[in-house]
């Protein structure tokens, strides 16, 4: 089956990849992807190696070779070698400072009528009744109160 992406590296790209491989300071996955790209280069004086030869020589899977070649063709050399920049997922906390203050104030106040003490479920329902959050689990209430004590 013919390759979907053929790699034709420029001289400067080839020099950059060779420097990365020979420096010995690069992380192993980066060095490995650089070796894959150098071996798969069609313009290399010795010609490109077949995928099966690259797999045997470098000890990677065929999918890794295909993904690396695809990344170079579609996204460029930096993404193909260094990978995508890490995405920092910032989770939104359900209980912010304002809600936490109301939760602590409620837990320190007298319990509702007919109860001898506040339970985690009652505290969560109280904060929901105030309209500060849509819903609040007893575990979240517990973590919030545990953090403040």
C-alpha positions as CSV (number, residue, x, y, z in Angstrom):
1,X,0.0,0.0,0.0
2,X,1.5,3.4,-0.9
3,X,2.3,5.8,1.8
4,X,-0.2,8.6,2.4
5,X,2.5,11.1,3.5
6,X,5.9,11.2,1.9
7,X,8.5,13.1,3.9
8,X,10.9,15.5,2.1
9,X,13.1,17.3,4.6
10,X,15.0,20.4,3.7
11,X,18.7,20.6,4.5
12,X,18.1,22.9,7.5
13,X,15.4,20.5,8.9
14,X,17.7,17.6,8.4
15,X,20.5,19.4,10.3
16,X,18.2,20.3,13.1
17,X,17.0,16.7,13.5
18,X,20.6,15.4,13.4
19,X,21.7,17.8,16.0
20,X,18.8,16.7,18.2
21,X,19.7,13.1,17.8
22,X,23.4,13.5,18.4
23,X,23.2,16.0,21.3
24,X,22.0,13.3,23.7
25,X,20.3,16.0,25.8
26,X,16.9,15.6,24.3
27,X,14.1,13.6,25.9
28,X,13.8,10.0,24.6
29,X,10.5,10.5,22.8
30,X,11.7,13.6,21.0
31,X,14.9,11.9,19.9
32,X,13.0,8.9,18.7
33,X,10.6,11.0,16.6
34,X,13.6,12.8,15.1
35,X,15.2,9.4,14.2
36,X,11.9,8.3,12.6
37,X,11.7,11.4,10.5
38,X,15.4,11.1,9.4
39,X,14.9,7.5,8.5
40,X,11.7,8.2,6.5
41,X,13.1,11.1,4.6
42,X,12.7,10.6,0.8
43,X,15.5,13.1,0.0
44,X,18.1,11.4,2.1
45,X,21.1,10.3,0.1
46,X,20.5,6.7,0.8
47,X,16.7,7.0,0.2
48,X,13.9,6.5,2.7
49,X,13.7,3.3,4.8
50,X,10.5,1.3,4.6
51,X,8.2,1.5,7.6
52,X,8.9,-2.1,8.5
53,X,12.7,-1.4,8.6
54,X,12.1,1.7,10.8
55,X,10.0,-0.4,13.2
56,X,12.8,-3.0,13.4
57,X,15.6,-0.5,13.7
58,X,14.1,1.8,16.3
59,X,11.8,-0.6,18.2
60,X,8.6,1.4,17.8
61,X,5.2,0.4,16.4
62,X,4.1,1.0,12.9
63,X,1.4,3.4,14.2
64,X,4.1,5.6,15.8
65,X,5.9,5.9,12.5
66,X,2.7,6.7,10.7
67,X,1.6,9.3,13.3
68,X,5.0,11.0,13.2
69,X,4.9,11.2,9.5
70,X,1.4,12.5,9.5
71,X,2.2,15.1,12.2
72,X,5.1,16.5,10.1
73,X,3.0,16.7,6.9
74,X,0.0,18.3,8.6
75,X,1.4,20.4,11.4
76,X,5.1,21.0,10.8
77,X,8.4,20.0,12.2
78,X,8.0,21.4,15.7
79,X,4.8,19.6,16.4
80,X,6.1,16.4,14.9
81,X,9.2,16.3,17.1
82,X,8.2,18.1,20.3
83,X,4.5,17.2,20.3
84,X,1.6,19.4,21.1
85,X,2.0,21.9,24.0
86,X,0.4,20.6,27.1
87,X,-3.2,21.8,27.6
88,X,-3.7,23.1,31.1
89,X,-7.2,22.2,32.2
90,X,-8.4,24.7,34.8
91,X,-11.3,23.2,36.6
92,X,-14.0,25.5,37.9
93,X,-14.7,25.0,41.5
94,X,-18.3,24.7,42.4
95,X,-17.7,26.2,45.9
96,X,-16.1,29.6,45.6
97,X,-15.2,31.9,48.6
98,X,-18.6,33.4,48.9
99,X,-20.4,30.0,48.9
100,X,-17.8,28.7,51.3
101,X,-18.4,31.6,53.7
102,X,-22.2,30.9,53.7
103,X,-21.5,27.2,54.2
104,X,-19.3,27.8,57.3
105,X,-21.7,30.4,58.7
106,X,-24.6,27.9,58.4
107,X,-22.6,25.1,60.0
108,X,-21.8,27.3,63.0
109,X,-25.4,28.5,63.4
110,X,-28.3,26.7,65.1
111,X,-29.6,23.7,63.2
112,X,-32.9,23.9,61.4
113,X,-36.1,23.4,63.4
114,X,-36.7,19.7,64.2
115,X,-33.1,18.8,64.0
116,X,-30.5,18.4,66.7
117,X,-27.5,19.1,64.4
118,X,-26.5,20.0,60.8
119,X,-25.8,17.1,58.5
120,X,-23.7,17.3,55.3
121,X,-26.9,16.8,53.2
122,X,-28.8,19.5,55.2
123,X,-25.9,21.9,54.7
124,X,-25.8,21.2,50.9
125,X,-29.5,21.6,50.6
126,X,-29.3,24.9,52.6
127,X,-26.7,26.4,50.2
128,X,-28.8,25.2,47.2
129,X,-31.9,26.9,48.8
130,X,-29.9,30.1,49.1
131,X,-29.4,29.9,45.3
132,X,-25.6,30.0,45.5
133,X,-25.2,26.7,43.5
134,X,-27.4,24.4,41.5
135,X,-26.6,21.3,43.5
136,X,-24.0,20.3,46.1
137,X,-23.1,16.8,47.2
138,X,-22.4,15.9,50.8
139,X,-18.8,15.0,49.8
140,X,-18.2,18.5,48.5
141,X,-19.6,19.9,51.7
142,X,-17.3,17.6,53.7
143,X,-14.2,18.6,51.7
144,X,-15.0,22.3,52.0
145,X,-15.5,22.1,55.8
146,X,-12.5,19.8,56.3
147,X,-10.3,22.3,54.5
148,X,-11.3,25.1,56.7
149,X,-11.0,23.4,60.1
